[in-house]
Amino acid sequence: MAIAKRAEAFSCPISYYSRTEKADLKYKYYPSVVELASNCHILIVACPLTEETRHIINREVIDALGPKGVLINIGRGPHVDELELVSALVEGRLGGAGLDVFEHEPYVPEQLFGLENVVLTPHVGSGTVETRKEMADLVLGNLEARFLNKPLITPVFNLHAHSTTNMDNLCVLMVCPTSTYIEEELEKSFKLLKLWHFEDQNQLIKTHCNSIRAIVSSGKAGPNAELIESLPQLEIISNYGVGLDKVDLIKCKEKGVRVTNTPDVLTDDVADLAIGLILTVLRGICESDRYVRSGKWKKGDYKLTTKFTGKSVGIIGMGRIGTAIAKRAEAFSCNIRYHSRTEKPNLNYKYYPNVIELASNCQILVAACSLTEETRHIINREVIDALGKNGVVINIGRGLLVDESELVSALVEGRLGGAGLDVFEHEPQVPEELFGLENVVLLPHVGTGTEETRKAMADLVIGNLKNHFNNKPLLTPAV
């Protein structure tokens, strides 16, 4: 139920299998695991281990889940026929797996160690300081109750419970590579110039300055004032991404150039990743995966980590993405508080008028605001010190939101507890001092990097261009 609650916060449709249908649940019930696997993308094993549930995930179930399906096992290793699972992953019959338990722990099939679509953790599901203490207290409490002839705290009664438009003559300049899909789709409808394909880019602009009527930009690169000024026929800039910090918006307004971006379609992915980074940092998922692959588990259990559920989460920027992160964190029973330029009257979260106050009153600080002159280095030394040695910084916004040298210094000196970073100040350059830190998770700016979202973003870019040149309303106007 706790998994379902959290998955619902990510707008996931929930379906389930159990021995009997639960009358009080609104989720779709399937009477067999094969049927369940045939009707889901992600299959999670969370039942008790009994004779009936041993190898409940077998070849038939795995094949029903299919080459794009993902299996998650946080139950018991023998729930899964491990030989069949390994075979399916190696042969590409299963899309991926996240495994915290194994059939012959601490031994893990070595064929899994080289697979990039598999995450392995050393049975750390309950491995937080807080939870292990509560478990120990329950054990002691039950023993005391038994010998004092009092009711047991947690008695177990039953151990076995269970239309394209032809615009070929319209010239579109694409300033940097984004995806093959968007390039192919643009080439179907427009005359596409790929700036990075030309050694002499200045000459390209001079040659086509009177024919370029649109630019496709992204979070990596966009047109500055000089480029915009040099294109007298430029009418629209369609940005592949929500952030417009690479586009000179002042010059666009001055020249009457329309600007669009791709909001909403990327909100869920970025919010999902923020939660993923938090969990990965707090639970040491990357480090524990290396622990399994290196063979260290055979020599002893992995260290205890800290739990996410119930933590206080501070969010800088309560726009679409910030709100989506808050919704997801609420499913983990987190206390939400935030800072933005102004207080949002429709929100029931605690508002702080400055970032230092916010950092002083949360355990996890998430940067989710737009990059502007005002928000550059909004997370500075003073904010980091307010967050403190047990605090965690998560940045899924822009690298320049964080003073990177101060962040590195705080992490190396132990003044900050950890960080999860998808963006950096000088991408793709990343401070090498971070590479050896186990309390830091580094990602290569993949917040929107799923096939589904990148396609939706590309479709919005192209849709805005087509609407503009067909004199229809823009889908997502920004300027």
Residue pairs with C-beta under 8 A, 6 or more apart in sequence:
3 44
3 46
4 14
4 16
4 27
5 331
6 328
6 331
6 332
7 14
8 14
8 331
9 327
9 328
9 330
9 331
10 268
10 271
10 272
10 328
11 268
12 42
13 28
14 27
14 28
15 27
15 28
15 29
15 30
15 36
15 39
15 40
16 22
16 25
16 27
16 28
16 29
16 30
16 36
17 29
17 30
17 31
17 32
17 33
17 35
17 36
18 29
18 47
18 162
19 162
21 29
21 31
22 29
28 39
30 36
30 39
33 56
33 57
33 61
34 60
34 61
34 64
35 64
36 43
37 43
37 61
37 62
37 64
37 65
37 69
38 64
38 65
40 65
40 69
41 68
41 69
41 70
42 69
42 70
42 71
42 72
43 57
43 61
43 65
43 69
43 70
43 71
43 72
44 72
44 73
44 74
45 56
45 57
45 71
45 72
45 73
45 74
45 75
45 79
45 80
46 74
46 75
47 53
47 56
47 75
47 79
47 162
48 75
48 76
48 160
48 161
48 162
49 75
49 76
49 78
49 79
50 160
50 162
52 160
52 162
53 79
53 162
54 78
54 79
55 78
55 79
55 80
55 81
56 79
56 80
57 71
57 73
57 79
57 80
57 81
57 85
58 81
58 84
59 81
59 84
59 88
62 71
62 84
62 85
62 88
62 93
62 94
63 88
63 93
65 71
65 94
66 93
66 94
66 95
67 92
67 93
67 94
67 95
68 95
69 94
69 95
70 94
70 95
70 96
70 97
70 98
71 80
71 85
71 94
71 96
71 97
71 98
71 99
72 97
72 98
72 99
73 79
73 80
73 97
73 98
73 99
73 100
73 101
74 100
74 101
74 125
75 101
76 101
77 101
77 102
77 103
77 104
77 105
78 103
79 101
80 99
80 103
82 102
82 103
82 104
82 109
85 94
85 97
86 109
86 111
86 112
87 93
88 94
89 96
89 97
89 111
89 112
89 115
89 117
89 118
90 111
90 115
95 117
96 117
96 118
97 112
97 117
97 118
97 119
98 118
98 119
98 121
99 112
99 118
99 119
99 120
99 121
100 121
100 122
100 123
100 124
100 125
101 123
101 125
102 108
102 109
102 123
105 123
105 297
106 122
106 123
106 297
106 298
107 298
108 120
108 292
108 293
108 297
112 118
112 120
113 120
113 293
119 285
119 289
120 289
120 292
120 293
121 283
121 285
121 288
121 289
121 292
121 302
122 288
122 291
122 292
122 297
122 301
122 302
123 301
123 302
124 283
124 284
124 288
124 302
124 305
126 132
126 135
127 283
127 302
127 304
127 305
128 282
128 283
128 304
128 305
128 306
128 307
129 304
129 305
129 306
129 307
130 306
130 307
131 307
132 304
138 153
138 154
141 153
142 152
142 153
142 154
144 150
145 151
145 152
145 153
146 152
164 188
164 189
165 189
165 466
165 469
165 470
166 189
167 189
167 190
167 466
167 469
168 189
168 190
168 191
169 191
170 189
170 190
170 191
170 213
170 214
170 469
171 190
171 191
171 193
171 208
171 211
171 212
171 213
171 214
172 186
172 190
172 191
172 192
172 193
172 212
172 213
172 214
172 215
172 216
172 465
173 193
173 195
173 208
173 212
173 214
173 215
173 216
173 231
174 183
174 186
174 192
174 193
174 194
174 195
174 215
174 216
175 195
175 196
175 215
175 216
175 217
175 218
175 221
175 222
175 223
176 195
176 196
176 217
176 218
176 220
176 221
177 183
177 194
177 196
178 216
178 218
178 220
178 240
178 454
178 458
179 454
179 458
181 454
181 455
181 458
182 216
182 240
182 457
182 458
182 461
182 462
183 192
183 194
185 458
185 459
185 462
186 192
186 216
186 462
186 465
189 462
189 465
189 466
190 214
190 465
191 211
193 204
193 208
193 212
195 201
195 204
198 204
205 212
205 227
205 230
205 231
206 230
209 230
209 231
209 232
209 233
210 232
210 233
211 233
212 231
212 233
212 234
213 233
213 234
213 235
213 236
213 469
214 234
214 235
214 236
214 237
214 238
214 465
214 468
214 469
215 222
215 223
215 227
215 231
215 234
215 236
215 237
215 238
216 237
216 238
216 239
216 240
216 461
216 465
217 223
217 237
217 238
217 239
217 240
217 246
217 247
218 239
218 240
218 241
218 246
219 240
219 241
219 243
219 245
219 246
219 398
219 445
220 246
220 427
221 246
222 237
222 239
222 244
222 246
222 247
222 248
223 237
223 247
223 248
224 248
224 251
225 248
225 250
225 251
228 234
228 248
228 251
228 252
228 255
228 257
229 251
229 255
234 255
234 257
235 257
235 258
235 468
236 257
236 258
236 259
236 260
236 464
236 465
236 468
237 247
237 252
237 257
237 258
237 259
237 260
238 260
238 461
238 462
238 464
238 465
239 246
239 247
239 259
239 260
239 261
239 262
239 461
239 478
240 262
240 457
240 458
240 461
241 261
241 262
241 266
241 448
241 457
242 261
242 262
242 263
242 266
242 321
243 261
243 370
243 371
243 397
243 398
244 259
244 261
244 370
244 478
245 370
245 371
245 372
245 398
247 259
249 259
249 478
249 479
251 257
252 258
252 259
252 479
253 479
257 479
258 468
258 474
258 477
258 479
259 477
259 478
259 479
260 460
260 461
260 464
260 474
260 475
260 476
260 477
260 478
261 476
261 478
262 456
262 457
262 460
262 461
262 476
263 320
263 476
264 320
264 476
265 453
265 456
265 457
265 460
266 447
266 448
266 453
266 456
266 457
267 320
267 321
267 324
268 324
268 453
269 447
269 448
269 449
269 450
269 453
270 321
270 324
270 368
270 396
270 447
270 448
271 321
271 324
271 325
271 327
271 328
272 328
273 396
273 422
273 443
273 446
273 447
274 321
274 325
274 328
274 366
274 368
274 394
274 396
274 420
275 325
275 328
275 329
275 332
277 394
277 396
277 420
277 421
277 422
277 441
277 443
278 308
278 313
278 329
278 364
278 366
278 392
278 394
278 420
279 285
279 308
280 286
280 420
280 441
281 392
281 394
281 418
281 419
281 420
281 439
281 440
281 441
282 305
282 306
282 307
282 308
282 311
282 392
282 418
283 305
283 306
283 307
283 308
284 302
284 303
284 305
284 438
284 439
286 441
287 438
288 302
288 305
291 297
291 302
296 302
308 332
308 334
309 332
309 333
309 334
310 332
310 333
310 334
310 335
311 332
311 334
311 335
311 363
311 364
312 334
312 335
312 336
312 337
312 361
312 362
312 363
312 364
313 325
313 326
313 329
313 334
313 335
313 336
313 337
313 362
313 363
313 364
313 366
314 337
314 338
314 339
314 352
314 358
314 359
314 361
314 362
314 364
314 365
314 366
315 322
315 325
315 326
315 336
315 337
315 338
315 339
315 366
315 368
316 322
316 338
316 339
316 340
316 355
316 358
316 365
316 366
316 367
316 368
316 369
316 375
316 378
316 379
316 397
316 401
317 338
317 339
317 340
317 367
317 368
317 369
317 370
317 375
317 397
318 326
318 338
318 340
318 344
318 347
318 349
318 368
319 340
319 368
319 369
319 370
321 368
321 396
322 338
322 340
322 366
322 368
322 369
323 347
325 366
325 368
326 336
326 338
326 349
329 336
330 336
335 350
336 349
336 350
337 349
337 350
337 351
337 352
337 358
337 361
337 362
338 344
338 347
338 349
338 350
338 351
338 352
338 358
339 351
339 352
339 353
339 354
339 355
339 357
339 358
340 351
340 369
343 351
343 353
344 351
350 361
352 358
352 361
355 378
355 379
355 383
356 382
356 383
356 386
357 386
358 365
359 365
359 383
359 384
359 386
359 387
359 391
360 386
360 387
362 387
362 391
363 390
363 391
363 392
364 391
364 392
364 394
365 379
365 383
365 387
365 391
365 392
365 393
365 394
366 394
366 395
366 396
367 378
367 379
367 393
367 394
367 395
367 396
367 397
367 401
367 402
368 396
368 397
369 375
369 378
369 397
369 401
370 397
370 398
371 397
371 398
371 400
371 401
375 401
376 400
376 401
377 400
377 401
377 402
377 403
378 401
378 402
379 393
379 395
379 401
379 402
379 403
379 407
380 403
380 406
381 403
381 406
381 409
381 410
384 391
384 393
384 406
384 407
384 410
384 415
384 416
385 410
385 415
387 393
387 416
388 415
388 416
388 417
389 414
389 415
389 416
389 417
390 417
391 416
391 417
392 416
392 417
392 418
392 419
392 420
393 402
393 407
393 416
393 418
393 419
393 420
393 421
394 419
394 420
394 421
395 401
395 402
395 419
395 420
395 421
395 422
395 423
396 422
396 423
396 447
397 423
398 423
399 423
399 424
399 425
399 426
399 427
400 425
401 423
402 421
402 425
404 424
404 425
404 426
404 431
405 431
407 416
407 419
408 431
408 433
408 434
409 415
410 416
411 418
411 419
411 433
411 434
411 437
411 439
411 440
412 433
412 437
417 439
418 439
418 440
419 434
419 439
419 440
419 441
420 440
420 441
420 443
421 434
421 440
421 441
421 442
421 443
422 443
422 444
422 445
422 446
422 447
423 445
423 447
424 430
424 431
424 445
427 445
428 444
428 445
430 442
434 440
434 442
435 442
448 454
448 457
460 475
460 476
463 475
464 474
464 475
464 476
466 472
467 473
467 474
467 475
468 474
